[in-house]
């Protein structure tokens, strides 16, 4: 008697895996979920960092975020940019209804480790047309120091 040829897709574990994969795919493809802000909430703003002879310039995309909703701090050579895009929904009357929300709302944090040789006291920031420009000037001071090697005569 000839053994029955087994279709790999009919094996119990393979079938279970296919069903599970399909279930997850359907879950994330549902149109209801794709319109909810928490699904599309990657608020990590895009940044460009440019170095010139005298400074570094950090450009951060922040469209729709007020300057008052952004904090910039430097601590131990780490520049931190925190912000929040707030959702402001306005209903003109009781008949107005929101059908889709694709804008992302919430908080973000970007941090950068700054190199040695910068002037932390002179860092400045400007908000222009939805771009935050942070100027990080280089220090004129040279921090090169020779270290004497002591002999241990033990």
C-alpha positions in Angstrom: 0.0 0.0 0.0 1.3 3.4 -1.0 1.6 6.0 1.9 -0.8 9.0 1.6 0.9 12.2 0.5 0.6 14.8 3.2 -0.1 18.4 2.3 2.2 20.6 4.5 -0.6 23.2 4.9 -2.8 20.5 6.5 -0.4 19.7 9.4 -2.0 20.8 12.7 0.8 23.2 13.8 1.0 24.7 10.3 -2.7 25.2 10.1 -2.7 26.8 13.6 0.1 29.2 12.6 -1.7 30.2 9.4 -4.9 31.0 11.4 -3.0 33.0 14.0 -1.1 35.0 11.3 -4.4 35.7 9.6 -6.0 36.8 12.9 -3.2 39.3 13.6 -3.3 40.6 10.0 -7.0 41.2 10.2 -6.7 42.9 13.6 -4.2 45.5 12.3 -5.9 45.9 8.9 -9.3 46.9 10.5 -10.2 50.4 9.3 -11.5 51.3 12.8 -8.0 50.9 14.2 -6.2 52.7 11.4 -8.2 55.9 12.2 -7.4 55.9 15.9 -4.6 58.3 17.0 -2.8 55.8 19.2 -2.1 53.5 16.3 -0.4 56.2 14.2 1.3 58.0 17.2 4.9 58.1 16.1 5.6 61.6 17.2 9.3 61.4 17.0 10.1 64.5 15.0 12.6 64.2 12.2 15.9 66.0 12.8 18.8 67.2 10.7 22.2 67.9 12.4 24.7 70.0 10.5 28.2 70.9 11.6 30.0 74.0 10.5 33.3 75.4 11.5 31.9 77.3 14.5 28.8 75.4 15.5 26.3 72.6 15.2 22.8 73.2 14.0 20.0 70.9 14.9 16.8 71.3 12.9 13.7 69.6 14.4 10.4 69.3 12.5 7.6 70.4 14.9 4.6 71.4 12.7 1.5 72.1 14.7 3.4 72.3 18.0 3.5 75.7 19.9 6.9 76.8 21.2 5.4 77.0 24.7 4.7 73.2 24.5 8.4 72.4 23.9 11.2 72.2 26.6 14.9 72.1 25.7 17.4 71.3 28.4 21.0 70.2 28.5 22.4 68.0 31.3 25.8 66.3 31.3 26.3 66.9 27.6 22.9 65.5 26.7 20.6 67.8 24.9 16.9 66.8 25.5 14.0 68.1 23.5 10.6 67.4 24.9 7.3 68.4 23.5 3.6 67.7 23.2 1.2 68.0 20.3 -2.2 68.7 21.9 -5.4 67.6 20.3 -7.8 70.5 20.0 -11.1 69.4 18.7 -13.7 72.0 18.0 -17.3 71.2 17.4 -19.2 74.1 15.8 -22.6 72.6 16.7 -24.2 69.4 17.9 -24.5 68.2 14.3 -20.7 68.3 13.7 -19.1 64.8 13.9 -15.5 63.8 13.4 -15.2 60.8 11.0 -11.5 60.4 10.8 -8.5 61.5 12.9 -5.1 60.9 11.2 -3.0 63.5 13.1 -0.9 62.1 15.9 -1.2 63.6 19.3 0.9 63.1 22.5 4.3 63.7 23.9 7.7 63.1 22.4 11.3 63.2 23.5 14.5 63.4 21.4 17.9 63.4 23.0 21.4 63.9 21.6 24.8 63.4 23.2 26.8 66.5 22.4 30.5 66.3 21.7 33.2 67.9 23.9 34.2 71.4 22.9 30.8 73.1 22.8 29.7 76.3 24.6 26.7 75.2 26.6 26.0 78.7 27.8 25.5 80.0 24.3 23.0 77.4 23.0 20.0 79.1 21.4 16.8 78.0 19.8 14.4 79.6 17.3 11.0 78.4 16.0 10.3 79.3 12.4 7.5 77.8 10.1 7.2 74.6 12.0 11.0 74.0 12.2 12.9 74.3 15.5 16.4 75.5 14.9 18.9 74.9 17.8 22.3 76.5 17.5 25.0 74.8 19.5 28.2 76.9 19.2 31.6 75.3 19.5 33.9 76.5 22.3 37.1 78.4 21.4 38.8 76.9 24.4 41.0 73.9 23.8 40.5 71.2 26.4 43.7 69.3 25.5 45.7 68.7 28.6 48.9 66.7 29.1 48.9 64.2 31.8 52.1 63.4 33.6 52.9 59.8 34.3 54.1 59.2 37.8 56.5 56.4 38.5 55.6 54.0 41.2 58.9 53.0 42.9 57.4 50.3 45.0 
